[in-house]
Amino acid sequence: MSLATVPGTLYVVATPIGHMEDITIRALKILSQVELIAAEDTRQTQKLLKYHEISTPLFACHDHNESQCAEKIIKLLKTEKAVALVSDAGTPTVSDPGYRVVSMAIQAEMPVVPVPGVSAAMTALCVSGFPTDSFIFQGFLPKKQGKRNQVLKQLMNETRTLIFYESPKRIIALLEALHQNLGDRPAMLGRELTKSYEECIRGKLSEIIEIMHQKKAVKGECTLLVAGYTGTKGMDDTDLYHQVKIYLGENKELPLSQCVKDMVALLDEPRKKIYRIALEINNRNL
């Protein structure tokens, strides 16, 4: 095997998100030739190394020790050791630990080399059927409902495809929050991507919520894609209702007539239609 590493270099190596063979030949060379591998979870990475018959030593580098880990890596790099940085799955630093390590290595003027490969976001995007020329990668939203809804409100009028990560325990809560804040938009939920039980659920958010509620258990990390705001007239009635409800809730101090005027300009929908929905919402709240 030809030499793939350079002494004193930090290699940021992408690893499979599920299928053990979804890894590049170069990545395997790097992992087998570096002196040490910094891994988010050494047990998880050890499975990958064992599968590919690689015996390079590992040490832990996760959210709770990343600063200390970065200092250790820089010391190793300065002694001409080559080090690989990996996460549990996919590309390190993308909604995973590692960015502090990379940032500190750059500040220390040590070489940092990417070894590209699998990313859950790109894997899901390419089979979603949504526009791929422009998108927003949001990753994991805040766990607290207030902060999460605040982020989602900022995305209400975002026209690009939205990409989220979520754990199986919180995926239904995320779907419901999206439905409440963005309306009943087309979406795709990718689960267990590249594994034996891979599943891509497509439909409106309400339809996906119903499917997920019917499952006895949800396993595997989830990647959720949601269609961007169309910004055109003839918006889905459910979507428009949610948009008007949110706007009225955030602007209670304004007269209804002013809210309607603002929403006509913001949503590009007929005044009569928005006024009718706003009046219905106001009457329900009385």
C-alpha positions in Angstrom: 0.0 0.0 0.0 1.4 3.4 -1.1 2.0 6.0 1.6 -1.1 8.2 1.9 -0.2 10.4 4.9 2.2 13.3 5.5 3.8 13.7 9.0 2.4 16.4 11.2 -1.0 16.5 9.3 -4.5 16.4 10.7 -6.8 14.4 8.4 -10.6 15.0 8.7 -12.0 11.7 7.5 -15.6 11.0 6.5 -16.9 7.5 7.5 -20.0 5.5 6.6 -23.4 6.6 8.0 -24.6 3.0 7.9 -23.2 0.5 5.4 -19.6 -0.4 6.3 -18.5 -0.4 2.7 -19.5 3.2 2.0 -16.0 4.6 2.6 -13.3 5.7 0.1 -10.2 3.8 -0.7 -8.2 6.8 0.3 -10.0 7.1 3.7 -9.0 3.4 4.4 -5.4 4.2 3.6 -5.4 7.2 5.8 -6.9 5.4 8.7 -4.5 2.5 8.4 -1.4 4.8 8.1 -1.9 7.6 10.7 -0.3 7.1 14.2 -3.6 7.8 16.0 -7.3 8.2 15.3 -9.4 10.7 17.3 -12.9 9.3 17.4 -16.2 10.7 18.7 -17.0 7.2 20.1 -14.1 4.7 20.1 -16.5 1.7 20.3 -18.3 2.8 17.2 -15.2 3.5 15.2 -13.6 0.2 16.4 -16.4 -1.7 14.7 -15.5 0.0 11.4 -11.7 -0.6 11.8 -12.3 -4.2 12.7 -14.5 -4.7 9.6 -11.7 -3.3 7.4 -8.9 -5.0 9.3 -7.3 -1.8 10.5 -5.5 -1.8 13.8 -4.6 1.9 14.3 -4.9 3.0 18.0 -7.9 5.2 19.0 -8.6 7.9 21.6 -11.8 9.6 22.4 -12.6 13.1 21.1 -16.2 14.2 21.8 -18.3 17.2 22.9 -17.2 17.0 26.5 -13.5 16.8 26.0 -12.9 18.5 22.6 -10.8 21.4 23.9 -8.4 19.1 25.7 -8.5 16.7 22.8 -7.5 19.6 20.4 -4.5 20.4 22.6 -3.4 16.8 22.6 -3.7 16.6 18.8 -1.7 19.7 18.2 1.1 18.4 20.4 1.1 15.2 18.4 1.1 17.1 15.1 4.1 19.2 16.3 6.0 16.0 16.9 5.4 15.0 13.3 2.6 12.5 14.0 -0.2 12.2 11.5 -3.7 12.1 13.2 -7.1 11.3 11.7 -10.3 12.9 13.1 -13.5 10.9 12.7 -17.1 11.1 14.0 -19.5 8.3 14.7 -20.8 8.5 11.2 -20.6 10.8 8.2 -18.4 13.9 7.9 -16.8 15.2 11.1 -17.7 18.8 12.3 -21.0 18.7 10.4 -23.4 18.7 13.3 -20.8 16.5 15.0 -17.8 17.3 17.3 -14.5 18.4 15.6 -14.8 22.0 14.6 -12.8 23.2 17.7 -10.1 20.7 16.9 -9.9 21.9 13.3 -10.1 25.6 14.3 -7.2 25.2 16.9 -5.1 23.2 14.4 -5.5 26.0 11.8 -4.6 28.7 14.4 -1.5 26.6 15.3 -0.7 26.7 11.5 -0.8 22.9 11.3 -1.9 21.3 8.0 -5.5 20.2 7.9 -6.6 17.9 5.1 -10.2 16.8 4.2 -10.8 13.2 3.2 -14.4 13.5 1.8 -17.0 10.9 1.8 -20.6 10.2 3.0 -22.9 12.9 4.5 -26.4 12.1 5.7 -27.6 15.5 4.4 -26.4 14.9 0.9 -27.4 11.3 0.9 -31.0 12.2 1.7 -31.1 15.3 -0.5 -30.2 13.4 -3.7 -33.2 11.1 -3.3 -35.7 13.6 -1.9 -37.0 15.0 -5.2 -36.7 18.5 -3.8 -34.5 21.3 -5.5 -30.9 20.5 -4.9 -29.3 23.6 -6.5 -29.9 25.6 -3.3 -30.7 24.5 0.2 -30.4 25.3 3.9 -28.7 22.8 6.2 -30.1 23.5 9.7 -28.9 20.4 11.4 -30.2 19.8 14.9 -32.7 22.4 16.2 -32.6 23.5 19.9 -34.2 21.0 22.2 -36.2 23.7 24.1 -39.5 24.4 22.5 -39.3 28.2 22.7 -35.8 28.4 21.1 -36.8 25.8 18.5 -39.9 27.7 17.5 -37.9 30.9 17.3 -35.6 29.3 14.7 -38.5 27.9 12.7 -40.2 31.3 12.6 -37.1 32.7 11.0 -37.4 30.0 8.3 -41.1 30.6 7.5 -40.3 32.5 4.3 -37.1 30.6 3.3 -37.6 29.4 -0.2 -34.7 26.9 -0.3 -35.0 23.3 0.7 -34.6 22.8 4.4 -32.6 20.0 5.9 -32.8 18.9 9.6 -31.2 16.2 11.7 -33.0 14.6 14.6 -32.8 11.7 17.0 -35.5 8.9 16.7 -36.8 9.9 20.2 -37.5 13.5 19.2 -38.4 13.1 15.5 -42.2 13.3 16.0 -41.9 16.4 18.1 -39.8 18.0 15.3 -42.4 17.1 12.7 -45.2 18.5 14.8 -43.2 21.7 15.4 -42.5 22.1 11.7 -46.2 21.5 10.8 -47.3 24.1 13.4 -44.8 26.8 12.3 -44.4 26.2 8.6 -47.7 24.7 7.6 -48.4 21.3 5.9 -45.5 21.3 3.4 -44.2 18.4 1.3 -41.4 16.6 3.1 -39.2 13.5 3.1 -38.0 11.7 6.2 -34.9 9.5 5.7 -34.3 6.9 8.4 -31.6 4.2 8.6 -30.1 5.5 5.4 -27.8 3.0 3.6 -28.7 0.2 6.1 -30.8 -2.9 5.6 -34.0 -1.2 6.9 -33.5 2.0 5.0 -36.7 4.0 4.8 -37.6 7.2 2.9 -41.1 8.4 3.8 -42.5 11.1 1.5 -45.6 13.2 1.8 -47.1 16.2 3.5 -45.8 16.8 7.1 -49.3 15.8 8.4 -49.1 12.5 6.5 -45.6 11.7 7.8 -46.7 12.5 11.4 -49.6 10.1 11.0 -47.2 7.3 9.7 -44.7 7.9 12.5 -47.5 7.8 15.2 -48.5 4.3 13.9 -45.0 2.9 14.4 -44.4 1.0 17.7 -40.8 2.3 17.9 -38.6 4.5 15.8 -34.9 3.5 15.4 -32.0 5.1 13.6 -30.9 8.7 13.2 -33.3 10.7 11.1 -32.7 13.2 8.3 -35.7 15.3 7.4 -36.1 17.5 4.3 -38.9 20.1 4.0 -39.9 22.0 0.9 -39.1 25.7 1.0 -41.8 28.4 1.0 -43.1 28.9 -2.5 -44.0 32.5 -2.1 -46.7 32.2 -4.8 -50.4 32.8 -4.7 -52.7 29.8 -4.3 -50.8 28.6 -1.2 -52.2 25.5 0.4 -55.1 26.6 2.7 -53.6 24.7 5.7 -50.2 26.3 5.2 -51.8 29.8 4.8 -53.9 29.3 8.0 -50.8 28.4 10.0 -48.9 31.4 8.6 -51.7 33.8 9.5 -52.1 32.3 12.9 -48.4 32.7 13.7 -48.4 36.3 12.5 -51.4 37.3 14.5 -50.0 35.6 17.6 -46.7 37.6 17.3 -48.5 40.9 16.6 -51.3 41.0 19.1 -50.7 44.7 19.8 -51.6 45.7 16.2 -55.1 46.2 14.9 -56.5 43.4 12.8 -56.7 45.7 9.7 -52.9 46.4 10.0 -52.1 42.8 10.4 -54.1 41.9 7.3 -52.4 44.6 5.3 -48.9 43.4 6.4 -49.8 39.8 5.6 -51.0 40.6 2.1 -47.6 42.1 1.3 -45.7 39.4 3.1 -47.6 36.3 1.8 -48.7 37.6 -1.6 -52.2 36.3 -1.1 -55.6 38.0 -1.8 -56.7 40.4 1.0 -60.2 39.0 1.1 -58.8 35.5 1.7 -56.4 36.6 4.5 -59.0 38.7 6.1 -61.5 35.8 6.2 -58.9 33.5 7.9 -57.7 36.2 10.3 -61.3 36.9 11.3 -61.9 33.1 11.9 -58.8 32.8 14.1 -59.8 35.9 16.1 -63.3 34.6 16.7 -62.0 31.3 17.9 -59.7 33.1 20.4 -62.6 35.1 21.8 
